[in-house]
């Protein structure tokens, strides 16, 4: 039995090693989901670059792809949530929206169409997180 456990563990470690780009990602893949933001939903911070810009009152599409690090298959039963925080002077976040994201098989990930009606123009931090503790944060700009 011990030999079987060791063989399985080595297989998991090899798959995580092949999928990871950094040591931190490798360690995270050994114990949790692999997350990524796909499409145009990411602004500055998730992939670098400038934050995506939206007009106040528009819909901001939030999307998170969650995959099993050992099989590469989509995880369809994770608990995924989001927060939207307005960045105040001095970098202090003010929570303005939060909620759960639903899995959409057609899209291949967790989605939420975030309505920005009633929000003030400015910079906002978007946080997307899974029930295993993995998360992504990026910025968006709301314009008048």
N, C-alpha and C positions, 0 to 999 in steps of 0.2 A: 504494500500500500504506500509506503514512504517513497519508493521509487516512482510510482505513478504520480504522486503529488509533486515531486521534484521535476519530473518530465513536463507536467502541465505548467508549472510555474516558469520553467525555462521558456516554454512556448509563448506564454503571455508576455514575458519580458522581451523576447525577440520581436514580437509584433509591435509592442509599445516603442521599442528602440527604432524600428523601421518607420513608424508613423511620426515620431517626434523630431522637431527641428532644434530644440534646445534641451539642456539637462532639466530645467524646470518643467518643461512640457512632458518630458519622458517620465519624471516622477509623478506628475499629475495623472498621466495616462494609466499608470499602474493601479491607481486607486479610484478613478472616476471617469466621467464622460469626457469626450472631446467636444468642444464647442467652437463654433465659428459663425461669424456674421456673413451672410451671402448677399449678393446683389448690391443695390444702391443704398441700403439702409444704414451703412456705416459712415460715420463722419470722422473727424479727427480723433485720434486716440485708438480706435479699433484697428485701423490700418495705416495710421499716420495721415498726413495731409491736412487739408483744410476741412473744417466742419461743413456738413451738408446744410444748405439753406432752405428754409420753408417760409411761406407767408403765414402770418397769424390767421387762424381759422381754417387752415388746410389740414389734411390728414397726413400724418407721418407714419410710414410703414415700418414697423419693427419686425425683424425676422432673426431667428436664431436656429442654426442647424446644430443638432445634438446627435453625435454618433458614438457607438460603442467602440472604445479604443482597441479592443482586441479583434473584433470582427469587421469593423468599418460599417456595420449596418446602422440605419437610423434608430434612435431610441424614441419610441412613440409614447412611452408612459412616464416620462420625467415630469416633475413639477417645475415649471418655468415661470418666473415672475419678472416684472419690470418696475423700475421707478424712473420718474422724470423729475429732476431737480433744477430749479433756476439758480444760476450762479450769481450770488450777490457780490457786492464790493468786498474785496479781500479774499475772494475765493470761497466764501461760505455758501454751502448749498442749502436751498430752501425747497423742501419736498412739495411738489404741486400735483403729481399724479402717481398712482401705483396700481398694480393689479396683476392678474394672471394672464398667461399667454396660452393659447390653444394649439394643439398639434394639427397641422393641415397636411394630409397625405399627398395631396396634389402638388403643394408647394415644396414638400420634403423637409419641413421644419415647423418651428413654433412661430406663430404670427400674432400680431396685434396691430390694428389700425388705430393709431392714437390721434384723437381729435384735439386740435390746438385752439379751438374756439375759446375766447375769454382769457387766454394767456397774454402776458405782456411781452413785447419784443425783447430780445436779448439772447444771451448764451445759456444753453441748458445742457446738463449732463444726463445721458441715457445710461441706465444700468440694467443689464439683462443677466439673470442668474438662474442656476439650476439647483435642484434639491441636494446635490452632492457637494455644493460649495463652490463650483466653478462659476466664473462670472466674466463679463465683458463690459467695459465702460467706454463710451465715446461721446463726443460733443455734437450738438446741432445748434444752428442759429435760427431764431425766429425773427422775421423782418415784417415791417408794416406793409 
